[in-house]
Amino acid sequence: MSDLAALADKTRAFIEREVQPVDDEFDGDVEAAGGDTLRVRLQEAAREAGVFAPHAAVAYGGLGLGMEARAAVFEAAGRSLFGPMALNINAPDEGNVHLLEHVATAEQRERFLAPLARGEVRSAFSMTEPAPGAGADPSALASTAVRDGDAWRINGHKWFITGADGASFHIVMARTSGEPGSPGGATMFLVPADAPGVELVRHVGTQDRSMIGGHCEIRYVDVVVPGDAVLGEVDEGFRYAQVRLGPARMTHVMRWLGAAVHAHETAVRHVAGRRAFGTRLAELGMVQQMIADNEIEIAATRALLLEACRELDGGGRAARTTSIAKTFAAEALHRIVDRSVQLCGGLGVSSDLPVARIAREVRPFRIYDGPSEVHRWSIARRAVARIDGAAR
Ligand SMILES: Cc1cc2nc3c(=O)[nH]c(=O)nc-3n(C[C@H](O)[C@H](O)[C@H](O)COP(=O)(O)OP(=O)(O)OC[C@H]3O[C@@H](n4cnc5c(N)ncnc54)[C@H](O)[C@@H]3O)c2cc1C
């Protein structure tokens, strides 16, 4: 067995032993299960088990895995809704670690990346705004940052900011030039969550319950940060967002694939054991069709995911392959989990089995990290541009 397969096996065993029982007891509700107290306890257990922070560089206490190498390990972690949190590979922290490794200065790494990678703090990525601000179309960005001597003054209104309650810092996207609608002019800022003017308005109530720190509405009111709070270059924020988003989309696919496979295996176990109409449910043609469709879509999701990961590992932007994999996966995983609910009958919608809670958690993935429609739009535009280019 390769080292990687052994690590994936070890991760799966750790999740089954230490994490799934808590997930089951609290029906995947992370706040009810203890919030940050639970996070600290599970992360300590993951460290002891040797499975903590597989994504982070070795210098920051991680295992330093590339994208393709992560896939099986993240999938194993994703089998429990609390698994990614236990390994410190939850969104948005995992994507923020990646972004900081690529863009932050040495001082910023020491101050923000190192404690984040070690699990000492949490973070938020703050981009989406209420209408008419940034949403599916990031260029509508309306939050602003203006120079104030050597410092910057940030004003803005954001929402759906995952993990913001309890985060130690936010990576805030604000406009430093242009107008809402201009394609450039955004800058990323590292903003301590306790800076004067950072106001947590409320938790936006959403159907999912496994993301620590909720999805928050935030106001930034005359928040003053020093010049060295700029992450990367001024006006390059949209470019860095792509550095973060390509890999972050794929790690979301890995984690949700693990959850969907767990739902599917639960369903197959149910129909293999339950008898009706003089036979096992698993012998009935329509049941077999659902099982087979799940197997096909799991395999197809893995294949598309690995293709995009290889391109990312090779240094490519992988804009097309990550868009295709993300769109297919978000929809296929939803179908897989929905069929799993159906196969389990009444138990499928109960809290006795994990499938109903997985269905609840996986649905928003078709909206965040780019709604399916926006990805389809850009996939189609690229295809047309290829034909136009060839015709010239
Ligand atoms: C659970 C969850 C967690 C999130 N976490 C974060 C976070 O941590 N940080 C953050 O900044 N944001 C976060 N978001 C916000 C998320 O990124 C946005 O919801 C997403 O970008 C869509 O923006 P919107 O909600 O404003 O939808 P809108 O922009 O209002 O779009 C609504 C719908 O319009 C359709 N649409 C839009 N554009 C097109 C198009 N070109 N063609 C066809 N149809 C189109 C799509 O169906 C889309 O779903 C989160 C959202 C959710 C649900």
The ligand as an SDF file (V2000), in Angstrom:
LIG
                    3D

 53 58  0  0  0  0  0  0  0  0999 V2000
  -23.4800   28.3780    2.7170 C   0  0  0  0  0  0  0  0  0  0  0  0
  -22.8170   29.5420    2.0480 C   0  0  0  0  0  0  0  0  0  0  0  0
  -21.5410   29.9290    2.4510 C   0  0  0  0  0  0  0  0  0  0  0  0
  -20.9320   31.0450    1.8630 C   0  0  0  0  0  0  0  0  0  0  0  0
  -19.6990   31.4640    2.3110 N   0  0  0  0  0  0  0  0  0  0  0  0
  -19.1530   32.6010    1.8150 C   0  0  0  0  0  0  0  0  0  0  0  0
  -17.9380   33.1240    2.3500 C   0  0  0  0  0  0  0  0  0  0  0  0
  -17.3230   32.5430    3.2600 O   0  0  0  0  0  0  0  0  0  0  0  0
  -17.4470   34.3010    1.8470 N   0  0  0  0  0  0  0  0  0  0  0  0
  -18.0920   34.9580    0.8440 C   0  0  0  0  0  0  0  0  0  0  0  0
  -17.5950   36.0060    0.4290 O   0  0  0  0  0  0  0  0  0  0  0  0
  -19.2650   34.4810    0.3150 N   0  0  0  0  0  0  0  0  0  0  0  0
  -19.8050   33.3400    0.7760 C   0  0  0  0  0  0  0  0  0  0  0  0
  -21.0120   32.8560    0.2770 N   0  0  0  0  0  0  0  0  0  0  0  0
  -21.6980   33.6220   -0.7420 C   0  0  0  0  0  0  0  0  0  0  0  0
  -21.6520   32.9670   -2.1050 C   0  0  0  0  0  0  0  0  0  0  0  0
  -20.3570   33.0580   -2.6400 O   0  0  0  0  0  0  0  0  0  0  0  0
  -22.7230   33.6500   -2.9540 C   0  0  0  0  0  0  0  0  0  0  0  0
  -23.9820   33.2550   -2.4280 O   0  0  0  0  0  0  0  0  0  0  0  0
  -22.6180   33.2870   -4.4370 C   0  0  0  0  0  0  0  0  0  0  0  0
  -21.4740   33.8700   -5.0040 O   0  0  0  0  0  0  0  0  0  0  0  0
  -23.8470   33.8050   -5.2060 C   0  0  0  0  0  0  0  0  0  0  0  0
  -24.0330   35.1690   -4.9830 O   0  0  0  0  0  0  0  0  0  0  0  0
  -25.4780   35.7120   -4.4910 P   0  0  0  0  0  0  0  0  0  0  0  0
  -25.9140   34.9050   -3.3330 O   0  0  0  0  0  0  0  0  0  0  0  0
  -25.3780   37.1800   -4.3310 O   0  0  0  0  0  0  0  0  0  0  0  0
  -26.4420   35.3390   -5.6880 O   0  0  0  0  0  0  0  0  0  0  0  0
  -26.8800   36.2730   -6.9050 P   0  0  0  0  0  0  0  0  0  0  0  0
  -25.6960   37.0220   -7.4230 O   0  0  0  0  0  0  0  0  0  0  0  0
  -28.0700   37.0540   -6.4740 O   0  0  0  0  0  0  0  0  0  0  0  0
  -27.3090   35.1840   -7.9710 O   0  0  0  0  0  0  0  0  0  0  0  0
  -28.5250   34.4400   -7.7630 C   0  0  0  0  0  0  0  0  0  0  0  0
  -28.6660   33.3800   -8.8330 C   0  0  0  0  0  0  0  0  0  0  0  0
  -28.7260   33.9930  -10.1250 O   0  0  0  0  0  0  0  0  0  0  0  0
  -28.2710   33.0760  -11.1040 C   0  0  0  0  0  0  0  0  0  0  0  0
  -27.2010   33.7130  -11.9080 N   0  0  0  0  0  0  0  0  0  0  0  0
  -26.2690   34.5980  -11.5110 C   0  0  0  0  0  0  0  0  0  0  0  0
  -25.4370   34.9200  -12.5360 N   0  0  0  0  0  0  0  0  0  0  0  0
  -25.8720   34.2240  -13.6140 C   0  0  0  0  0  0  0  0  0  0  0  0
  -25.4430   34.1050  -14.9630 C   0  0  0  0  0  0  0  0  0  0  0  0
  -24.3720   34.7820  -15.4430 N   0  0  0  0  0  0  0  0  0  0  0  0
  -26.1600   33.3090  -15.8020 N   0  0  0  0  0  0  0  0  0  0  0  0
  -27.2310   32.6190  -15.3400 C   0  0  0  0  0  0  0  0  0  0  0  0
  -27.6650   32.6770  -14.0710 N   0  0  0  0  0  0  0  0  0  0  0  0
  -26.9990   33.4540  -13.2290 C   0  0  0  0  0  0  0  0  0  0  0  0
  -27.7160   31.8590  -10.3510 C   0  0  0  0  0  0  0  0  0  0  0  0
  -28.7080   30.8450  -10.3400 O   0  0  0  0  0  0  0  0  0  0  0  0
  -27.5020   32.3990   -8.9510 C   0  0  0  0  0  0  0  0  0  0  0  0
  -27.5510   31.3660   -7.9610 O   0  0  0  0  0  0  0  0  0  0  0  0
  -21.6100   31.7410    0.8400 C   0  0  0  0  0  0  0  0  0  0  0  0
  -22.8860   31.3170    0.4280 C   0  0  0  0  0  0  0  0  0  0  0  0
  -23.4890   30.2430    1.0190 C   0  0  0  0  0  0  0  0  0  0  0  0
  -24.8570   29.8340    0.5720 C   0  0  0  0  0  0  0  0  0  0  0  0
  1  2  1  0
  2  3  1  0
  2 52  2  0
  3  4  2  0
  4  5  1  0
  4 50  1  0
  5  6  2  0
  6  7  1  0
  6 13  1  0
  7  8  2  0
  7  9  1  0
  9 10  1  0
 10 11  2  0
 10 12  1  0
 12 13  2  0
 13 14  1  0
 14 15  1  0
 14 50  1  0
 15 16  1  0
 16 17  1  0
 16 18  1  0
 18 19  1  0
 18 20  1  0
 20 21  1  0
 20 22  1  0
 22 23  1  0
 23 24  1  0
 24 25  2  0
 24 26  1  0
 24 27  1  0
 27 28  1  0
 28 29  2  0
 28 30  1  0
 28 31  1  0
 31 32  1  0
 32 33  1  0
 33 34  1  0
 33 48  1  0
 34 35  1  0
 35 36  1  0
 35 46  1  0
 36 37  1  0
 36 45  1  0
 37 38  2  0
 38 39  1  0
 39 40  1  0
 39 45  2  0
 40 41  1  0
 40 42  2  0
 42 43  1  0
 43 44  2  0
 44 45  1  0
 46 47  1  0
 46 48  1  0
 48 49  1  0
 50 51  2  0
 51 52  1  0
 52 53  1  0
M  END
$$$$
